[in-house]
């Protein structure tokens, strides 16, 4: 499918990946409608970091993915849906699991139902590598067993299953994109890299983290967005779950050490028990088998971890960006 001239909706466009996806889609010469989460401040979140001359070409709509009526209104007339709206914090899912069902499962159902009723040509829903839990074998391919090791991952497994059911039951043209850990400019404070970088840039001598031994497959956000767009164009991807990841993993401790070196800061790494997941909930290793995506689309990661970290650190060094983060607070 060629996206040129298509009417495209991005849900969760005010979030980290969503805002970067909007910016990448602007290069595809399509008409973009961006759904942002309604708030009384009329904030469009990270969409507002896109230059105004580009953002003027985007139709921004405020609403709530949990509101089926609103979802129907924003999907009417749309050709392609990229569904990214979700609650994403794993620690907060221990505290408020019902919110994750309402947003991640029911919200996805709202998108699927409206997309079916309005005969949308392509729907890309967003999964997460967290659905795999700790790797039973590595690298992790799409056939790896699913293990709900947190309420968050359970909600995403449920949303993925609902999506697959609409493909099998109603021939809805869906693709389930399953990105591994994503990082880059503007990422929320609850993610590991902003946690490390903001503490260092604010002069902390102790970088407080949770467990240090787990490994993650880290991917620069524009590479992930490129994967989403290539999947939307790929007919072979219909009805499939497709991993997006580099195929390389790094431990949290090694990641922190690398950032300390790049920022040139004298600091030590501290494992803080209050930041650790419950023992059986910790995902020990995530590393992607990306062969399916490569074979179907030719996708390759374009940004190395070191180069991506340099870009990310530079963004955080901007005082206007850094002051949005509370580096001395554990962001659940």
Secondary structure, 3 states (H helix, E strand, C coil): CCCCCCEEEEECCCCHHHHHHHHHHHHHCCEEEEEEECCCCCCCHHHHHCCHHHHCCEEEEEECCCCHHHHHHHHCCCCEEEECCCCCCHHHHHHCHHHHHHHHHHHHHHHHHHHHHCCCCEEEEECCHHHHCCCCCCCECCCCCCCCCCHHHHHHHHHHHHHHHHHHHHCCCEEEEEECCEECCCCCCCCHHHHHHHHHHCCCCEEEECCCCCEECCEEHHHHHHHHHHHHHCHHHCCCEEEECCCCCEEHHHHHHHHHHHHCCCCEEEECHHHCCCHHHCCCECCECCHHHHHHHCCCCCCCHHHHHHHHHHHHHCHHHHCCCCCCCCCC
